[in-house]
Amino acid sequence: MDDNFVMKKFTTVNFLNFALGFLGLQFAWQMRIALAEPVTSSLGASPLLYSLIWLAGPFSGMVVQPIIGVLSDNTKSRFGRRRPYLLLGALITAVALWLFPHSAGLSDIIGKVLHIHMPVWGGLFIAAIMIWIIDACINIAQGPYRSLIPDVVPSEQHAQANSYISLATGLGSVIAMAVAPFLKFAFNYQMSIPAQFVMAGVAFVLAMVWTCLTIREKSSINNDDDAKVDAQKQSFWESLKDFFLLSPEVKKICTMQFFTWIGMMCLLIYFTAFAIHTVYGIPDDTDFVVAQALKDNAQNYALIGLAIFNFICFIIAVPIGTMANKFGNKKVHIFSLLSMIVAYLGLAIFCHNSIAVLCFMALSGIGWASVCALPFAMLSKYIKPGTEGSVMGIFNIFIAGPQVFVCTLVGWIINMAAINGGMNHHYEYSFYIGALCLLLAVFATSTIKE
């Protein structure tokens, strides 16, 4: 904690130190995105049930981040305002990541310890609990992390800071997705799913510790004692009311986020299943015998697709911030969303062409880089000092809330669209729905006045 904190202009080294923790966070998050489906489907989860398990993310995002945001705004400790939440979230997430792929074994152990017969779906139940813990604890870290930008970075560098967060998002995801395919390609060694989850947990903790040690954090909103008292008295509902009174443009930014994240989650939730079951044609039916080598190849292909998607995000993350400073956040964001719409349509239409799918995943990475940075840069212009955590937590409702739609209605549509006697499903439908929602986000973005 630094009571004599003075906000100084960030250097490149400062930005890299600041972004490293988010790289670890994204490493863990992407591993959960990419490999949760193979784990849950092996335990008997249908497409709809897998989608419902995914509700852990949006519900924890809508509840955890706003609450943690208010708490971190009002926290004053020897460790700082945000750092306790960053470290606690990382540590608990790491433990849950380690336990998640062992859910079936945990179910058996619990049954033996309690001397009860666990049902056949016991492993799936434990897996669902682990996913909820992972998502909740990632949100404990993520909200305060975003709040560090207006906390410690000068306002004229907010777009640049968010672009470094976008860079870390891309790089962390690329590393997470590329390790197993690289080991298979270079050394003919197939890294197990449990080992990949352990790797993600370790990366999260180490990266977050580095950022917490290298970034100076102020202990209070400013040097005005009255402002400190006012901030501490502010409740969540008062913060929610103030959020919508910030500016008419905030409502437009929230509308843009709502439709954007319906579109984003159509890819993030279903791409792994799409790659395995649509591109590779492996049946959804868990009773259908498939060679392990084919399963490994399909999972590695899904990881490669997500790695390419995030690599493009990494490559253009900083240029996105530079172009936004030159042309404006709004114009750059609209162009990026339009590129993602084209990519989604390509994924849906050419879903059985493995090379084309990878090319369209690369194109969609442009939109991902913008989504990770520019909406937050737009919003940061309206944040009052002392409310950074509250505002970012409430803003996350418009990221998490849309996921409920994707996890329920989109999951139901895919589940009903069965083919081959119910052994496969039309996962490509998610990209048609996603493209439509991204188009609505473009219209919402066009109404924002910068």
Beta strands, then each sheet from edge to edge (+ up, - down):
strand 1: 418-419
strand 2: 424-425
sheet 1: 1+ 2-
end
